Amino acid sequence: RDARLLAQMCGAVSCCPVPVIAGIHGGIFGGGIGLIACCDIVVAEDQARMSFSECRLGILPAVISPFVLPKIGPAAARRFYLTGEVFGMVAARDLGLVHEVVPANELEAKVAAVTAQVLRCGPRALRETKSFIRRVWEAPASRRVDLALSTLVRVRSSPEGQAGLGAFL
């Protein structure tokens, strides 16, 4: 039951129609990494640490794998799942779990700055973009260009798209 709830929570974060921004610090272990993998933008303090600690507990990172594996790939999963080793934020950034690493005293300001950048975007454009990324990623290669063009035409002709393009021009 608790595993299903964790999977549902990760799924809800992953599919949230608006951007999810995380500022992380301290220790992020096991299921916490699954939650981080579902966020759109992740800023971490440089002293934070992560570990896929499940094997050390005699279990495995099954519930979080649908969310983590697309980010880190199977080769990195083999290394970090099987060792349970603790790793820092430079490694987490290299794995694609974290986008930016900052000193602890700059974490809140950096998250606020990233949030301000997101808030400069059109609300509908943000929702469309999140949905578009998933659809293109999941589409067969033969459909991606048509999907991109049809989505662009629809969004560009929307009131928000017209207002944004008009303001730019």
DSSP file (Angstrom, degrees, kcal/mol; ACC not computed):
  #  RESIDUE AA STRUCTURE BP1 BP2  ACC     N-H-->O    O-->H-N    N-H-->O    O-->H-N    TCO  KAPPA ALPHA  PHI   PSI    X-CA   Y-CA   Z-CA
    1    1 A R     >        0   0    0      0, 0.0     4,-2.0     0, 0.0     5,-0.1   0.000 360.0 360.0 360.0 -46.0    0.0    0.0    0.0
    2    2 A D  H  >  +     0   0    0      1,-0.2     4,-2.1     2,-0.2     5,-0.2   0.866 360.0  53.4 -67.0 -34.6    2.8    2.5    0.9
    3    3 A A  H  > S+     0   0    0      2,-0.2     4,-2.4     1,-0.2    -1,-0.2   0.910 108.5  49.4 -64.9 -41.4    4.7    1.6   -2.3
    4    4 A R  H  > S+     0   0    0      2,-0.2     4,-2.6     1,-0.2    -2,-0.2   0.894 109.7  51.8 -64.7 -39.3    1.6    2.3   -4.4
    5    5 A L  H  X S+     0   0    0     -4,-2.0     4,-2.4     2,-0.2    -1,-0.2   0.901 109.7  49.2 -64.1 -40.3    1.1    5.7   -2.6
    6    6 A L  H  X S+     0   0    0     -4,-2.1     4,-2.7     2,-0.2     5,-0.2   0.925 111.8  48.9 -63.2 -44.3    4.7    6.6   -3.3
    7    7 A A  H  X S+     0   0    0     -4,-2.4     4,-2.6     1,-0.2    -2,-0.2   0.903 111.8  49.2 -62.0 -41.2    4.3    5.7   -7.0
    8    8 A Q  H  X S+     0   0    0     -4,-2.6     4,-2.3     2,-0.2    -1,-0.2   0.892 111.1  49.6 -65.6 -39.5    1.1    7.7   -7.2
    9    9 A M  H  X S+     0   0    0     -4,-2.4     4,-2.3     2,-0.2    -2,-0.2   0.939 112.4  46.9 -65.0 -46.5    2.7   10.7   -5.6
   10   10 A C  H  X S+     0   0    0     -4,-2.7     4,-2.9     1,-0.2    -2,-0.2   0.917 112.6  50.6 -60.8 -42.8    5.7   10.5   -8.0
   11   11 A G  H  X S+     0   0    0     -4,-2.6     4,-2.5    -5,-0.2    -1,-0.2   0.890 108.7  51.5 -61.6 -40.0    3.3   10.2  -10.9
   12   12 A A  H  X S+     0   0    0     -4,-2.3     4,-0.5     2,-0.2    -1,-0.2   0.904 113.0  44.9 -65.0 -41.1    1.3   13.2   -9.7
   13   13 A V  H >< S+     0   0    0     -4,-2.3     3,-0.8     2,-0.2    -2,-0.2   0.934 114.2  49.4 -66.7 -45.6    4.4   15.3   -9.5
   14   14 A S  H 3< S+     0   0    0     -4,-2.9    -2,-0.2     1,-0.2    -1,-0.2   0.884 118.3  38.6 -61.1 -40.1    5.7   14.0  -12.9
   15   15 A C  H 3< S+     0   0    0     -4,-2.5    -1,-0.2    -5,-0.2    -2,-0.2   0.387  80.5 133.3 -94.2   3.0    2.4   14.7  -14.6
   16   16 A C    <<  -     0   0    0     -3,-0.8     4,-0.1    -4,-0.5    -3,-0.1  -0.330  57.4-137.4 -54.0 129.8    1.6   18.0  -12.8
   17   17 A P  S    S+     0   0    0      0, 0.0   113,-0.2     0, 0.0   114,-0.2   0.669  83.5  58.4 -71.6 -14.3    0.6   20.3  -15.6
   18   18 A V  S    S-     0   0    0      1,-0.1   109,-0.0   112,-0.1    -2,-0.0  -0.790 104.0 -80.4-111.2 158.3    2.6   23.3  -14.2
   19   19 A P        -     0   0    0      0, 0.0     2,-0.6     0, 0.0    -1,-0.1  -0.269  37.1-151.6 -59.8 137.8    6.3   23.4  -13.6
   20   20 A V        -     0   0    0     18,-0.1    21,-1.8    -4,-0.1    20,-1.7  -0.963  13.4-169.3-112.2 119.1    7.5   21.8  -10.4
   21   21 A I  E     -a   41   0A   0     -2,-0.6     2,-0.4    19,-0.2    21,-0.2  -0.923   1.8-164.0-113.6 130.6   10.7   23.4   -9.0
   22   22 A A  E     -a   42   0A   0     19,-3.0    21,-2.9    -2,-0.5     2,-0.5  -0.935  14.0-165.7-119.1 138.4   12.6   21.8   -6.2
   23   23 A G  E     -a   43   0A   0     -2,-0.4     2,-0.4    19,-0.2    21,-0.2  -0.989  25.0-166.2-113.7 119.1   15.3   23.2   -3.9
   24   24 A I  E     +a   44   0A   0     19,-2.7    21,-2.4    -2,-0.5     2,-0.3  -0.839  17.4 159.8-117.7 146.9   17.0   20.3   -2.2
   25   25 A H        +     0   0    0     -2,-0.4     2,-0.2    19,-0.2    21,-0.0  -0.963  47.1  20.9-150.8 163.6   19.4   20.1    0.8
   26   26 A G  S    S-     0   0    0     -2,-0.3    23,-2.4     2,-0.1     2,-0.5  -0.481 106.5 -15.4  79.4-146.1   20.5   17.5    3.3
   27   27 A G  E     -c   49   0B   0     21,-0.2     2,-0.5    -2,-0.2    23,-0.2  -0.847  51.5-171.9-103.2 129.7   20.2   13.8    2.6
   28   28 A I  E     +c   50   0B   0     21,-3.0    23,-1.4    -2,-0.5     2,-0.3  -0.963  19.4 171.8-120.4 111.4   18.0   12.5   -0.2
   29   29 A F  E >   -c   51   0B   0     -2,-0.5     3,-2.3    21,-0.2    23,-0.2  -0.908  45.0 -36.1-126.2 147.4   17.7    8.7    0.0
   30   30 A G  T >> S+     0   0    0     21,-2.6     3,-1.6    -2,-0.3     4,-1.0  -0.148 130.7  19.1  51.5-119.1   15.7    6.0   -1.7
   31   31 A G  H 3> S+     0   0    0      1,-0.3     4,-1.8     2,-0.2    -1,-0.3   0.757 118.0  67.3 -57.4 -28.5   12.2    7.2   -2.5
   32   32 A G  H <> S+     0   0    0     -3,-2.3     4,-2.1     1,-0.2    -1,-0.3   0.857  97.5  53.4 -61.4 -34.5   13.2   10.8   -2.1
   33   33 A I  H <> S+     0   0    0     -3,-1.6     4,-2.5     2,-0.2    -1,-0.2   0.872 104.2  56.3 -68.5 -35.1   15.3   10.5   -5.2
   34   34 A G  H  X S+     0   0    0     -4,-1.0     4,-0.8     2,-0.2    -2,-0.2   0.917 107.8  47.9 -59.4 -42.7   12.3    9.2   -7.0
   35   35 A L  H >X S+     0   0    0     -4,-1.8     3,-0.8     1,-0.2     4,-0.5   0.913 111.1  50.1 -64.9 -42.7   10.4   12.4   -6.1
   36   36 A I  H >< S+     0   0    0     -4,-2.1     3,-1.4     1,-0.2    -2,-0.2   0.890 104.3  59.2 -61.6 -39.6   13.3   14.6   -7.2
   37   37 A A  H 3< S+     0   0    0     -4,-2.5    -1,-0.2     1,-0.3    -2,-0.2   0.730 102.0  55.5 -62.8 -21.4   13.4   12.7  -10.5
   38   38 A C  H << S+     0   0    0     -3,-0.8    -1,-0.3    -4,-0.8    -2,-0.2   0.612  87.2  98.9 -86.8 -13.6    9.8   13.8  -11.2
   39   39 A C    <<  -     0   0    0     -3,-1.4   -18,-0.2    -4,-0.5     3,-0.1  -0.407  68.5-140.6 -76.6 151.6   10.5   17.5  -10.7
   40   40 A D  S    S+     0   0    0    -20,-1.7     2,-0.4     1,-0.3   -19,-0.2   0.866  88.3  20.6 -78.9 -38.7   11.0   19.8  -13.8
   41   41 A I  E     -a   21   0A   0    -21,-1.8   -19,-3.0     2,-0.0     2,-0.5  -0.997  69.6-170.8-136.7 128.6   13.8   21.9  -12.3
   42   42 A V  E     -a   22   0A   0     -2,-0.4    57,-2.4   -21,-0.2    58,-1.5  -0.977   5.1-176.6-127.9 122.8   16.0   20.9   -9.4
   43   43 A V  E     -ab  23 100A   0    -21,-2.9   -19,-2.7    -2,-0.5     2,-0.4  -0.960  14.6-168.0-113.7 133.3   18.5   23.2   -7.7
   44   44 A A  E     -ab  24 101A   0     56,-2.8    58,-2.8    -2,-0.4     2,-0.2  -0.925  24.0-117.7-125.6 145.7   20.6   21.6   -4.9
   45   45 A E  E >   - b   0 102A   0    -21,-2.4     3,-1.8    -2,-0.4    44,-0.1  -0.563  34.2-118.0 -74.5 147.7   22.9   22.9   -2.2
   46   46 A D  T 3  S+     0   0    0     56,-2.4    43,-0.5     1,-0.3    44,-0.2   0.675 110.1  54.6 -65.0 -18.9   26.4   21.7   -2.7
   47   47 A Q  T 3  S+     0   0    0     55,-0.2    -1,-0.3    41,-0.1   -22,-0.1   0.462  81.3 114.4 -94.9  -1.4   26.6   19.8    0.5
   48   48 A A    <   -     0   0    0     -3,-1.8    41,-0.5   -24,-0.2     2,-0.3  -0.274  50.1-156.8 -65.9 156.8   23.5   17.6   -0.1
   49   49 A R  E     -cD  27  88B   0    -23,-2.4   -21,-3.0    39,-0.2     2,-0.3  -0.972   7.0-162.6-137.2 150.2   24.0   13.9   -0.6
   50   50 A M  E     +cD  28  87B   0     37,-2.8    37,-2.8    -2,-0.3     2,-0.3  -0.917   8.2 175.7-130.2 157.3   22.0   11.1   -2.3
   51   51 A S  E     -c   29   0B   0    -23,-1.4   -21,-2.6    -2,-0.3     2,-1.5  -0.900  33.9-139.8-160.0 133.8   21.9    7.4   -2.1
   52   52 A F        +     0   0    0     33,-0.5     3,-0.5    28,-0.4     4,-0.2  -0.731  41.6 168.8 -84.5  84.9   19.8    4.6   -3.7
   53   53 A S    >>  +     0   0    0     -2,-1.5     4,-0.8     1,-0.2     3,-0.6   0.391  38.8 102.5 -87.4   1.2   19.9    2.9   -0.3
   54   54 A E  G >4>S+     0   0    0      1,-0.2     5,-2.2     2,-0.2     3,-1.5   0.889  77.3  53.8 -58.2 -45.1   17.3    0.2   -0.9
   55   55 A C  G >45S+     0   0    0     -3,-0.5     3,-1.3    26,-0.4    -1,-0.2   0.840 103.5  58.1 -60.7 -31.5   19.7   -2.7   -1.5
   56   56 A R  G <45S+     0   0    0     -3,-0.6    -1,-0.3     1,-0.3    -2,-0.2   0.743 106.0  50.2 -68.1 -20.9   21.4   -1.9    1.8
   57   57 A L  G <<5S-     0   0    0     -3,-1.5    -1,-0.3    -4,-0.8    -2,-0.2   0.388 123.8-105.4 -95.3   2.5   18.0   -2.4    3.4
   58   58 A G  T < 5S+     0   0    0     -3,-1.3    -3,-0.2     1,-0.3     2,-0.2   0.657  93.1  87.7  82.8  15.4   17.5   -5.8    1.6
   59   59 A I  S   <S-     0   0    0     -5,-2.2    -1,-0.3    -6,-0.2    -2,-0.1  -0.487  71.0-117.3-124.4-162.8   14.9   -4.4   -0.9
   60   60 A L        -     0   0    0     -2,-0.2     2,-1.9    -3,-0.1     3,-0.4  -0.969  24.9-107.5-141.7 158.3   15.2   -2.7   -4.3
   61   61 A P     >  +     0   0    0      0, 0.0     4,-0.9     0, 0.0    20,-0.0  -0.259  67.5 135.7 -80.9  53.2   14.4    0.7   -5.8
   62   62 A A  T >4  +     0   0    0     -2,-1.9     3,-0.5     1,-0.2    -3,-0.0   0.932  63.0  50.5 -68.5 -49.1   11.5   -0.7   -7.8
   63   63 A V  T 34 S+     0   0    0     -3,-0.4    -1,-0.2     1,-0.2     4,-0.2   0.863 115.6  41.4 -63.2 -37.9    8.8    1.9   -7.1
   64   64 A I  T >> S+     0   0    0      1,-0.2     4,-2.5     2,-0.1     3,-1.5   0.654  92.3  87.1 -85.5 -14.8   11.0    4.9   -8.1
   65   65 A S  H <X S+     0   0    0     -4,-0.9     4,-2.3    -3,-0.5    -1,-0.2   0.840  79.6  60.1 -59.1 -37.5   12.6    3.2  -11.1
   66   66 A P  H 34 S+     0   0    0      0, 0.0    -1,-0.3     0, 0.0    -2,-0.1   0.787 117.7  34.1 -60.6 -22.2    9.9    4.2  -13.7
   67   67 A F  H <4 S+     0   0    0     -3,-1.5     4,-0.4    -4,-0.2    -2,-0.2   0.769 123.5  42.6 -98.9 -33.0   10.8    7.8  -12.8
   68   68 A V  H >X S+     0   0    0     -4,-2.5     4,-2.3     2,-0.1     3,-1.2   0.899 103.1  62.7 -83.0 -43.7   14.5    7.5  -12.2
   69   69 A L  H 3X S+     0   0    0     -4,-2.3     4,-2.6     1,-0.3    -1,-0.1   0.861  99.0  54.5 -57.1 -40.7   15.6    5.2  -15.0
   70   70 A P  H 34 S+     0   0    0      0, 0.0    -1,-0.3     0, 0.0    -2,-0.1   0.821 114.2  44.3 -62.3 -26.2   14.6    7.7  -17.8
   71   71 A K  H <4 S+     0   0    0     -3,-1.2    -2,-0.2    -4,-0.4    -3,-0.1   0.920 128.6  21.1 -80.4 -47.0   16.8   10.3  -16.1
   72   72 A I  H  X S-     0   0    0     -4,-2.3     4,-0.6     1,-0.1    -3,-0.2   0.673  97.5-136.2-103.1 -18.6   19.9    8.3  -15.3
   73   73 A G  H  X  -     0   0    0     -4,-2.6     4,-1.8    -5,-0.4     5,-0.1   0.074  32.5 -74.9  79.7 164.0   19.8    5.3  -17.7
   74   74 A P  H  > S+     0   0    0      0, 0.0     4,-2.5     0, 0.0     5,-0.2   0.826 124.8  57.5 -69.8 -32.4   20.5    1.7  -17.0
   75   75 A A  H  > S+     0   0    0      2,-0.2     4,-1.7     1,-0.2    -2,-0.1   0.950 111.6  41.5 -65.2 -46.8   24.3    2.0  -16.7
   76   76 A A  H  X S+     0   0    0     -4,-0.6     4,-2.9     1,-0.2     5,-0.4   0.874 112.5  56.2 -66.6 -36.1   24.2    4.6  -14.0
   77   77 A A  H  X>S+     0   0    0     -4,-1.8     4,-2.9     1,-0.2     5,-0.7   0.922 105.1  52.0 -61.8 -42.5   21.4    2.6  -12.3
   78   78 A R  H  X5S+     0   0    0     -4,-2.5     4,-1.3     3,-0.2    -1,-0.2   0.933 113.5  44.7 -58.9 -44.7   23.6   -0.5  -12.2
   79   79 A R  H  X5S+     0   0    0     -4,-1.7     4,-1.0    -5,-0.2     6,-0.3   0.968 124.7  29.8 -63.0 -54.6   26.4    1.5  -10.5
   80   80 A F  H  X5S+     0   0    0     -4,-2.9     4,-1.6     2,-0.2   -28,-0.4   0.822 120.1  50.2 -85.8 -31.4   24.4    3.4   -8.0
   81   81 A Y  H  <5S+     0   0    0     -4,-2.9   -26,-0.4    -5,-0.4    -3,-0.2   0.932 114.6  45.3 -66.0 -44.6   21.5    1.0   -7.3
   82   82 A L  H  <<S+     0   0    0     -4,-1.3    -2,-0.2    -5,-0.7    -1,-0.2   0.726 119.6  38.6 -77.9 -21.7   23.9   -2.0   -6.7
   83   83 A T  H  < S-     0   0    0     -4,-1.0    -1,-0.2    -5,-0.2    -2,-0.2   0.780  82.5-150.3 -95.2 -30.5   26.3   -0.1   -4.5
   84   84 A G     <  +     0   0    0     -4,-1.6    -3,-0.1     1,-0.2    -4,-0.1   0.654  39.4 165.0  67.1  13.2   24.0    2.0   -2.4
   85   85 A E        -     0   0    0     -6,-0.3   -33,-0.5    -5,-0.2     2,-0.4  -0.243  40.9-116.1 -66.4 151.1   26.9    4.4   -2.2
   86   86 A V        -     0   0    0    -35,-0.2     2,-0.3    -3,-0.1   -35,-0.2  -0.726  38.2-174.7 -84.9 132.7   26.3    8.0   -1.1
   87   87 A F  E     -D   50   0B   0    -37,-2.8   -37,-2.8    -2,-0.4     2,-0.0  -0.925  16.1-123.3-131.7 157.3   27.1   10.5   -3.8
   88   88 A G  E  >  -D   49   0B   0     -2,-0.3     4,-2.0   -39,-0.2   -39,-0.2  -0.142  35.4 -91.8 -91.8-174.2   27.2   14.3   -4.0
   89   89 A M  H  > S+     0   0    0    -41,-0.5     4,-2.4   -43,-0.5     5,-0.2   0.726 118.4  61.5 -78.0 -22.9   25.5   16.9   -6.1
   90   90 A V  H  > S+     0   0    0      2,-0.2     4,-2.5   -44,-0.2    -1,-0.2   0.944 110.2  43.2 -65.0 -45.4   28.2   17.1   -8.8
   91   91 A A  H  > S+     0   0    0      2,-0.2     4,-2.1     1,-0.2    -2,-0.2   0.908 112.8  52.9 -63.2 -41.4   27.5   13.4   -9.5
   92   92 A A  H  X>S+     0   0    0     -4,-2.0     5,-2.2     1,-0.2     6,-1.2   0.885 110.3  48.1 -62.0 -38.2   23.7   14.0   -9.2
   93   93 A R  H ><5S+     0   0    0     -4,-2.4     3,-1.0     4,-0.2    -1,-0.2   0.924 110.3  51.1 -66.6 -43.8   24.1   16.8  -11.8
   94   94 A D  H 3<5S+     0   0    0     -4,-2.5    -2,-0.2     1,-0.3    -1,-0.2   0.832 109.3  51.7 -62.2 -31.9   26.1   14.6  -14.1
   95   95 A L  H 3<5S-     0   0    0     -4,-2.1    -1,-0.3    -5,-0.1    -2,-0.2   0.630 117.1-113.8 -78.5 -14.4   23.4   11.9  -13.8
   96   96 A G  T <<5S+     0   0    0     -3,-1.0    -3,-0.2    -4,-0.6    -2,-0.1   0.552  88.7 111.6  91.0   8.4   20.7   14.4  -14.7
   97   97 A L  S   <S+     0   0    0     -5,-2.2     2,-0.4    -6,-0.2    -4,-0.2   0.757  80.3  36.7 -81.7 -25.8   18.9   14.3  -11.4
   98   98 A V        -     0   0    0     -6,-1.2    -2,-0.3    -9,-0.1   -55,-0.2  -0.962  60.2-163.6-129.0 142.1   19.9   17.9  -10.5
   99   99 A H  S    S+     0   0    0    -57,-2.4     2,-0.3    -2,-0.4   -56,-0.2   0.802  75.7  14.1 -94.5 -34.5   20.2   20.9  -12.9
  100  100 A E  E     -b   43   0A   0    -58,-1.5   -56,-2.8     2,-0.0     2,-0.5  -1.000  58.4-153.6-147.1 143.4   22.2   23.3  -10.8
  101  101 A V  E     +b   44   0A   0     -2,-0.3   -56,-0.2   -58,-0.2   -58,-0.0  -0.971  23.0 170.1-119.3 128.9   24.4   23.1   -7.6
  102  102 A V  E     -b   45   0A   0    -58,-2.8   -56,-2.4    -2,-0.5   -55,-0.2  -0.908  42.0 -84.1-133.6 159.5   24.8   26.2   -5.4
  103  103 A P    >>  -     0   0    0      0, 0.0     3,-2.3     0, 0.0     4,-0.5  -0.327  47.4-110.7 -59.4 149.3   26.3   26.9   -2.0
  104  104 A A  G >4 S+     0   0    0      1,-0.3     3,-1.2     2,-0.2     4,-0.4   0.846 117.0  56.9 -53.1 -39.7   23.8   26.3    0.8
  105  105 A N  G 34 S+     0   0    0      1,-0.2    -1,-0.3     2,-0.1     4,-0.2   0.570 108.8  47.9 -73.3  -5.9   23.5   30.0    1.6
  106  106 A E  G <> S+     0   0    0     -3,-2.3     4,-2.4     2,-0.1    -1,-0.2   0.423  83.7  95.4-108.4  -1.8   22.4   30.7   -2.1
  107  107 A L  H <X S+     0   0    0     -3,-1.2     4,-2.6    -4,-0.5     5,-0.2   0.938  85.5  44.1 -59.1 -53.4   19.8   27.9   -2.4
  108  108 A E  H  > S+     0   0    0     -4,-0.4     4,-2.3     1,-0.2    -1,-0.2   0.904 115.1  49.0 -61.2 -42.0   16.7   29.9   -1.6
  109  109 A A  H  > S+     0   0    0      2,-0.2     4,-2.2    -4,-0.2    -1,-0.2   0.892 111.9  49.1 -65.2 -39.2   17.7   32.9   -3.7
  110  110 A K  H  X S+     0   0    0     -4,-2.4     4,-2.6     2,-0.2     5,-0.2   0.918 110.8  49.1 -67.7 -42.9   18.5   30.6   -6.7
  111  111 A V  H  X S+     0   0    0     -4,-2.6     4,-2.5     1,-0.2    -2,-0.2   0.910 112.0  49.9 -61.9 -41.2   15.2   28.8   -6.4
  112  112 A A  H  X S+     0   0    0     -4,-2.3     4,-2.3    -5,-0.2    -2,-0.2   0.898 110.6  49.8 -63.5 -40.2   13.4   32.2   -6.3
  113  113 A A  H  X S+     0   0    0     -4,-2.2     4,-1.8     2,-0.2    -2,-0.2   0.910 112.0  46.9 -66.2 -42.0   15.3   33.4   -9.4
  114  114 A V  H  X S+     0   0    0     -4,-2.6     4,-2.2     2,-0.2    -2,-0.2   0.917 112.1  51.2 -64.7 -42.6   14.5   30.2  -11.4
  115  115 A T  H  X S+     0   0    0     -4,-2.5     4,-2.4     1,-0.2    -2,-0.2   0.903 107.3  53.2 -61.1 -41.5   10.8   30.6  -10.3
  116  116 A A  H  X S+     0   0    0     -4,-2.3     4,-0.6     1,-0.2    -1,-0.2   0.886 107.6  51.7 -61.7 -38.6   10.8   34.2  -11.4
  117  117 A Q  H >< S+     0   0    0     -4,-1.8     3,-0.9     1,-0.2     4,-0.3   0.922 110.4  48.0 -63.1 -43.5   12.1   33.1  -14.8
  118  118 A V  H >< S+     0   0    0     -4,-2.2     3,-1.8     1,-0.2    -2,-0.2   0.898 106.3  57.6 -63.5 -40.2    9.3   30.5  -15.1
  119  119 A L  H 3< S+     0   0    0     -4,-2.4    -1,-0.2     1,-0.3    -2,-0.2   0.638  94.4  66.8 -68.8 -12.9    6.7   33.1  -14.1
  120  120 A R  T << S+     0   0    0     -3,-0.9    -1,-0.3    -4,-0.6    -2,-0.2   0.621  89.4  86.3 -78.3 -13.0    7.8   35.3  -17.0
  121  121 A C  S <  S-     0   0    0     -3,-1.8    -3,-0.0    -4,-0.3     3,-0.0  -0.477  94.4 -92.7 -87.6 157.6    6.4   32.6  -19.4
  122  122 A G     >  -     0   0    0     -2,-0.1     4,-2.3     1,-0.1     5,-0.2  -0.501  30.0-133.4 -68.1 134.3    2.8   32.4  -20.5
  123  123 A P  H  > S+     0   0    0      0, 0.0     4,-1.9     0, 0.0     5,-0.2   0.893 106.9  45.2 -57.9 -42.5    0.7   30.0  -18.3
  124  124 A R  H  > S+     0   0    0      1,-0.2     4,-3.0     2,-0.2     5,-0.2   0.907 110.8  54.3 -68.5 -39.7   -0.8   28.2  -21.2
  125  125 A A  H  > S+     0   0    0      1,-0.2     4,-2.5     2,-0.2    -1,-0.2   0.885 107.3  51.5 -61.2 -38.6    2.6   27.9  -23.0
  126  126 A L  H  X S+     0   0    0     -4,-2.3     4,-2.4     2,-0.2    -1,-0.2   0.938 112.4  44.8 -62.7 -47.0    4.1   26.3  -19.8
  127  127 A R  H  X S+     0   0    0     -4,-1.9     4,-2.2     1,-0.2    -2,-0.2   0.927 114.8  48.5 -63.0 -45.0    1.3   23.7  -19.7
  128  128 A E  H  X S+     0   0    0     -4,-3.0     4,-2.9     1,-0.2    -1,-0.2   0.901 110.8  51.3 -62.2 -41.0    1.5   23.0  -23.4
  129  129 A T  H  X S+     0   0    0     -4,-2.5     4,-2.5    -5,-0.2    -1,-0.2   0.920 109.2  49.3 -65.8 -44.0    5.3   22.7  -23.2
  130  130 A K  H  X S+     0   0    0     -4,-2.4     4,-1.5  -113,-0.2    -1,-0.2   0.935 116.1  43.3 -59.9 -45.3    5.2   20.2  -20.4
  131  131 A S  H  X S+     0   0    0     -4,-2.2     4,-2.4    -5,-0.2    -2,-0.2   0.903 112.5  53.7 -65.5 -41.4    2.6   18.1  -22.2
  132  132 A F  H  X S+     0   0    0     -4,-2.9     4,-3.0     1,-0.2     5,-0.3   0.899 103.8  55.0 -61.9 -43.7    4.5   18.5  -25.5
  133  133 A I  H  X S+     0   0    0     -4,-2.5     4,-2.3     1,-0.2    -1,-0.2   0.933 111.6  44.5 -56.9 -47.2    7.8   17.2  -24.1
  134  134 A R  H  X S+     0   0    0     -4,-1.5     4,-2.2    -5,-0.2    -1,-0.2   0.928 114.0  49.1 -64.3 -45.1    6.1   14.0  -22.9
  135  135 A R  H  X S+     0   0    0     -4,-2.4     4,-1.4     1,-0.2    -2,-0.2   0.914 113.8  45.3 -64.0 -42.9    4.2   13.5  -26.1
  136  136 A V  H  < S+     0   0    0     -4,-3.0     3,-0.3     1,-0.2    -1,-0.2   0.924 112.3  51.7 -66.4 -43.3    7.2   14.0  -28.3
  137  137 A W  H  < S+     0   0    0     -4,-2.3    -1,-0.2    -5,-0.3    -2,-0.2   0.889 116.0  40.8 -59.3 -40.3    9.4   11.7  -26.2
  138  138 A E  H  < S+     0   0    0     -4,-2.2    -1,-0.2    -5,-0.2    -2,-0.2   0.654  97.1  96.7 -85.1 -16.0    6.8    9.0  -26.3
  139  139 A A  S  < S-     0   0    0     -4,-1.4     5,-0.1    -3,-0.3     2,-0.0  -0.392  85.0-102.0 -74.9 149.2    5.9    9.3  -30.0
  140  140 A P    >>  -     0   0    0      0, 0.0     3,-2.2     0, 0.0     4,-0.8  -0.399  35.9-111.7 -62.8 149.2    7.5    7.1  -32.6
  141  141 A A  H >> S+     0   0    0      1,-0.3     3,-0.7     2,-0.2     4,-0.5   0.829 116.4  62.2 -52.9 -35.3   10.3    9.0  -34.5
  142  142 A S  H 34 S+     0   0    0      1,-0.2    -1,-0.3     2,-0.1     4,-0.3   0.678 107.8  42.7 -67.7 -17.3    8.1    9.0  -37.6
  143  143 A R  H <> S+     0   0    0     -3,-2.2     4,-2.4     2,-0.1    -1,-0.2   0.543  89.2  89.0-103.3 -10.2    5.4   11.1  -35.9
  144  144 A R  H <X S+     0   0    0     -4,-0.8     4,-2.5    -3,-0.7     5,-0.2   0.883  87.2  47.0 -63.7 -43.6    7.6   13.6  -34.1
  145  145 A V  H  X S+     0   0    0     -4,-0.5     4,-2.7     2,-0.2    -1,-0.2   0.938 114.5  47.0 -65.8 -45.4    7.8   16.3  -36.8
  146  146 A D  H  > S+     0   0    0     -4,-0.3     4,-2.6     1,-0.2     5,-0.3   0.903 112.8  50.5 -61.9 -40.0    4.1   16.2  -37.5
  147  147 A L  H  X S+     0   0    0     -4,-2.4     4,-2.1     2,-0.2    -1,-0.2   0.916 111.3  48.6 -62.3 -43.5    3.3   16.4  -33.8
  148  148 A A  H  X S+     0   0    0     -4,-2.5     4,-2.4    -5,-0.2    -2,-0.2   0.928 113.9  45.7 -63.1 -45.7    5.7   19.4  -33.4
  149  149 A L  H  X S+     0   0    0     -4,-2.7     4,-2.4     2,-0.2     5,-0.2   0.923 113.6  47.5 -67.1 -44.4    4.1   21.3  -36.3
  150  150 A S  H  X S+     0   0    0     -4,-2.6     4,-2.0    -5,-0.2    -1,-0.2   0.886 113.6  48.7 -65.7 -36.9    0.5   20.6  -35.4
  151  151 A T  H  X S+     0   0    0     -4,-2.1     4,-2.7    -5,-0.3     5,-0.3   0.928 111.4  49.6 -67.2 -44.4    1.2   21.6  -31.8
  152  152 A L  H  X S+     0   0    0     -4,-2.4     4,-3.1     1,-0.2     5,-0.3   0.921 110.5  49.9 -60.8 -45.0    3.0   24.8  -32.9
  153  153 A V  H  X S+     0   0    0     -4,-2.4     4,-1.6     1,-0.2    -1,-0.2   0.923 113.4  46.6 -60.2 -44.9    0.2   25.8  -35.2
  154  154 A R  H  < S+     0   0    0     -4,-2.0     4,-0.3    -5,-0.2    -2,-0.2   0.928 118.1  40.6 -64.3 -45.7   -2.4   25.3  -32.5
  155  155 A V  H >< S+     0   0    0     -4,-2.7     3,-1.1     1,-0.2     6,-0.5   0.892 112.7  54.1 -73.1 -39.3   -0.5   27.2  -29.8
  156  156 A R  H 3< S+     0   0    0     -4,-3.1    -1,-0.2    -5,-0.3    -2,-0.2   0.844 109.6  48.7 -63.7 -32.5    0.7   30.0  -32.1
  157  157 A S  T 3< S+     0   0    0     -4,-1.6    -1,-0.3    -5,-0.3    -2,-0.2   0.491  90.8 103.9 -87.5  -1.5   -2.9   30.7  -33.1
  158  158 A S  S <> S-     0   0    0     -3,-1.1     4,-2.9    -4,-0.3     5,-0.2  -0.345  87.8-108.5 -72.9 160.3   -4.2   30.7  -29.5
  159  159 A P  H  > S+     0   0    0      0, 0.0     4,-2.5     0, 0.0     5,-0.2   0.902 121.3  48.1 -55.5 -42.4   -5.0   34.1  -27.8
  160  160 A E  H  > S+     0   0    0      2,-0.2     4,-2.5     1,-0.2     5,-0.2   0.915 113.0  48.1 -65.4 -41.8   -1.9   33.7  -25.6
  161  161 A G  H  > S+     0   0    0     -6,-0.5     4,-2.5     2,-0.2     5,-0.2   0.911 113.0  47.5 -64.4 -42.5    0.3   32.8  -28.5
  162  162 A Q  H  X S+     0   0    0     -4,-2.9     4,-2.4     2,-0.2    -2,-0.2   0.910 113.2  48.2 -65.2 -42.6   -1.0   35.7  -30.6
  163  163 A A  H  X S+     0   0    0     -4,-2.5     4,-2.4    -5,-0.2    -2,-0.2   0.917 113.6  47.4 -65.3 -43.0   -0.6   38.2  -27.7
  164  164 A G  H  X S+     0   0    0     -4,-2.5     4,-2.1     2,-0.2    -2,-0.2   0.924 114.4  45.0 -65.3 -45.5    3.0   37.0  -27.0
  165  165 A L  H  X S+     0   0    0     -4,-2.5     4,-2.7     2,-0.2    -1,-0.2   0.901 113.3  51.7 -65.2 -40.1    4.1   37.1  -30.6
  166  166 A G  H  < S+     0   0    0     -4,-2.4    -2,-0.2    -5,-0.2    -1,-0.2   0.912 110.1  48.3 -62.4 -43.0    2.4   40.5  -31.1
  167  167 A A  H  < S+     0   0    0     -4,-2.4    -1,-0.2     1,-0.2    -2,-0.2   0.888 112.6  49.2 -64.6 -39.3    4.2   41.9  -28.0
  168  168 A F  H  <        0   0    0     -4,-2.1    -2,-0.2     1,-0.2    -1,-0.2   0.936 360.0 360.0 -65.4 -46.7    7.5   40.5  -29.3
  169  169 A L     <        0   0    0     -4,-2.7    -1,-0.2    -5,-0.1    -2,-0.2   0.497 360.0 360.0 -68.9 360.0    7.1   41.9  -32.8
